Amino acid sequence: VDWSYELLFDDEQRVFERLSVFLGGCDLATAEAVCADESLDASDLGDIIQTLVDKSLVVAIPRGDDLRYTQLQTLAQYGREKLAERGDAERIRDAMGAHYAQLCARSAAAYVGDDQRAWLVTVDQEQDNLRGALEWAVANDDAETALTIAGGVSWPHWLAGTAVEAKRWLDDAFRCKGEASERARALALTGRGLIDFQLGKPDGVDADLSAALAIFRGRNDPGAISLTHSFYAEVAAARGDIDEGRR
């Protein structure tokens, strides 16, 4: 691996290193969003990655009309070591966290909008990367990123029947000591209310959903209000309070 790495041009080395942060691989658009900077133009990423594929340092996997780029485990570990040696690991992992937080911030819009299926497919494909981004955010007390990711994917976890993992993500995110926006906290409160109820832990569910709803109303965020109302109705109906659910 040393021999192959040393044969790469500098920009190829840097892209190889940066791709190693994606535990579940990534598509070209994601690579451009996370790996490009003032020294690496996004428009050059496609050609550089293709060169790495040709040199068997990156694997291109067809996914529908797109390609997903990943690395063998040994190569990814090597890339992460080189990324750390270069002093670039923190910056790239922060960029990765911000990218996936943006994806999860679309949670409410996806729930009520016409791109729900496409968003759910993306979230499903990105589970390993979302987990990695969340763990990085939690390790660095980045509450904004952690709460947005954990809160945003709560209802996909609900649909998938993976509420236990969702609960673990939310608990880790709420333990972060960093600053977080009202919206990020409200999204996580909405998720925690839904997941706690699904896990048979009703204490605090109404308080979480009420607090989230108040924040979303204050922000005049109709998509997020609809999301919270929907879960409020689910909880009421499950309790047998049909009139409250209708309200």
C-alpha positions in Angstrom: 0.0 0.0 0.0 2.9 2.3 0.8 4.3 1.7 -2.7 1.0 2.4 -4.4 0.4 5.5 -2.3 3.8 7.0 -3.1 3.2 6.6 -6.8 0.2 9.0 -6.6 0.3 12.7 -7.4 -0.3 15.0 -4.5 -4.0 15.7 -5.4 -4.6 12.0 -5.8 -3.1 11.3 -2.4 -5.3 13.9 -0.8 -8.5 12.6 -2.4 -7.6 9.0 -1.5 -7.1 10.2 2.2 -10.3 12.2 2.3 -12.5 9.4 0.9 -11.4 7.2 3.8 -13.8 9.1 6.1 -16.8 7.6 4.4 -17.4 4.3 6.2 -20.2 3.5 3.8 -18.7 4.9 0.6 -20.2 7.9 -1.2 -21.4 9.2 -4.5 -19.6 11.9 -6.5 -21.8 14.7 -5.3 -21.1 13.9 -1.7 -17.3 13.6 -2.4 -17.4 17.0 -4.1 -19.2 18.5 -1.1 -16.9 17.1 1.5 -13.5 16.7 -0.2 -13.2 19.8 -2.3 -11.6 23.0 -0.9 -9.4 25.8 -2.0 -6.6 23.4 -3.1 -9.0 20.8 -4.7 -11.6 22.0 -7.1 -14.9 20.1 -7.0 -15.0 20.0 -10.8 -11.7 17.9 -10.7 -12.9 15.3 -8.2 -14.6 13.0 -10.8 -11.4 12.6 -12.8 -9.2 12.2 -9.8 -11.5 9.5 -8.3 -11.7 7.7 -11.6 -7.9 7.6 -11.6 -7.9 6.1 -8.2 -10.4 3.5 -9.4 -8.1 2.7 -12.4 -5.3 2.2 -9.9 -7.4 -0.2 -7.7 -7.3 2.2 -4.7 -11.0 3.0 -4.9 -13.9 0.7 -5.9 -16.8 2.0 -8.1 -20.1 0.2 -7.4 -23.0 0.8 -9.8 -26.2 2.0 -8.0 -28.9 2.5 -10.5 -27.8 5.3 -12.8 -25.1 6.4 -10.4 -21.8 5.1 -9.0 -20.9 4.7 -5.4 -17.2 4.9 -4.5 -15.8 2.9 -1.6 -12.5 1.6 -0.4 -11.4 -1.8 0.9 -11.2 -1.8 4.7 -7.4 -2.0 4.8 -7.0 0.9 2.3 -9.6 3.0 4.2 -7.7 2.5 7.4 -4.4 3.4 5.7 -6.1 6.5 4.3 -7.3 7.6 7.7 -3.8 7.3 9.1 -2.4 9.4 6.3 -5.2 11.9 6.7 -4.3 12.3 10.4 -0.6 12.6 9.6 -1.4 15.4 7.2 -3.3 17.2 9.9 -6.5 17.2 7.8 -8.7 14.7 9.7 -10.6 17.2 11.9 -11.4 19.5 9.1 -12.6 16.8 6.7 -14.6 15.0 9.4 -16.3 18.3 10.3 -17.2 18.9 6.7 -18.6 15.4 6.5 -20.7 16.0 9.7 -22.0 19.3 8.3 -22.9 17.6 5.0 -24.9 14.8 6.7 -26.5 17.3 9.1 -27.8 19.2 6.0 -29.3 15.9 4.8 -31.0 15.2 8.1 -32.2 18.8 8.5 -34.5 18.1 5.5 -36.4 15.5 7.6 -39.6 17.4 8.1 -39.8 18.6 4.5 -39.2 15.0 3.3 -41.9 13.7 5.6 -44.6 16.0 4.2 -43.2 16.5 0.7 -43.1 14.7 -2.6 -39.4 13.6 -2.2 -40.1 11.4 0.8 -39.2 8.2 -1.0 -35.9 9.5 -2.5 -34.9 11.0 0.9 -35.6 7.7 2.7 -33.6 5.8 0.2 -30.7 8.2 0.6 -30.9 7.9 4.4 -30.9 4.1 4.2 -27.8 4.1 1.9 -26.0 6.5 4.2 -26.5 4.7 7.5 -22.8 3.9 8.1 -21.8 7.4 7.2 -24.5 8.9 9.4 -23.4 6.8 12.3 -19.8 7.9 11.7 -20.8 11.6 11.5 -22.8 11.3 14.6 -20.1 9.6 16.6 -17.6 12.3 15.5 -20.0 15.1 16.5 -20.7 13.5 19.9 -17.0 13.0 20.5 -16.5 16.7 19.9 -19.6 17.9 21.8 -21.0 19.3 18.5 -24.6 19.4 19.7 -25.9 21.1 16.6 -24.7 18.4 14.3 -25.5 15.5 16.6 -29.1 16.6 17.4 -29.8 17.4 13.8 -28.7 13.9 12.7 -30.3 12.0 15.5 -33.5 13.9 15.4 -33.8 14.0 11.6 -33.5 10.2 11.2 -35.8 9.3 14.0 -38.9 8.7 11.9 -36.9 6.6 9.4 -35.8 4.5 12.3 -39.4 4.3 13.4 -40.5 3.0 10.0 -37.6 0.6 9.8 -38.3 -0.9 13.3 -34.9 0.2 14.6 -36.1 2.3 17.5 -33.5 0.9 19.9 -30.7 2.3 17.8 -32.6 5.6 17.3 -32.9 5.9 21.1 -29.1 5.4 21.5 -28.4 8.1 18.9 -30.8 10.5 20.6 -29.4 9.9 24.0 -25.8 10.4 22.8 -26.8 13.6 21.0 -28.6 15.1 24.0 -25.5 14.5 26.1 -23.5 16.9 24.0 -22.6 20.1 25.8 -22.1 22.4 22.8 -24.5 25.0 21.6 -27.4 24.0 19.4 -30.0 26.0 17.5 -33.7 25.9 18.6 -34.6 24.0 15.4 -32.0 21.3 15.9 -33.2 20.8 19.5 -36.8 20.8 18.5 -36.2 18.2 15.8 -34.5 16.0 18.3 -37.3 16.5 20.9 -39.8 15.4 18.2 -37.8 12.3 17.5 -37.3 11.5 21.1 -41.0 11.8 21.8 -41.9 9.4 19.0 -39.2 6.9 19.8 -39.8 6.8 23.5 -43.4 6.1 23.0 -42.6 3.4 20.5 -40.3 1.8 23.1 -43.0 1.9 25.8 -41.5 4.8 27.7 -44.4 7.3 27.8 -43.0 9.6 30.5 -41.9 12.8 29.0 -43.4 12.1 25.5 -46.0 14.8 25.8 -43.5 17.3 27.2 -41.1 16.6 24.3 -43.7 17.0 21.6 -45.2 20.1 23.2 -41.8 21.8 23.5 -40.9 21.0 19.9 -44.3 22.2 18.6 -43.9 25.5 20.5 -40.5 26.1 18.9 -41.7 25.2 15.4 -44.7 27.5 15.8 -42.5 30.3 17.0 -40.4 29.8 13.9 -43.4 29.6 11.6 -42.1 26.3 10.2 -45.2 24.6 8.7 -43.4 21.4 7.6 -42.0 20.8 11.0 -45.3 21.7 12.6 -46.9 19.1 10.4 -44.3 16.5 11.4 -44.9 17.1 15.1 -48.6 17.1 14.8 -48.5 13.8 12.9 -46.6 12.2 15.7 -48.8 13.8 18.3 -51.8 12.2 16.6 -50.0 8.8 16.3 -49.4 8.8 20.1 -53.0 9.9 20.9 -54.5 7.3 18.7 -52.2 4.6 20.1 -53.4 5.5 23.6 -57.0 5.2 22.4 -57.7 8.9 22.6 -59.2 9.2 19.1 -60.8 12.7 19.7 -57.4 14.1 20.6 -55.8 12.5 17.6 -58.4 14.1 15.3 -57.8 17.4 16.9 
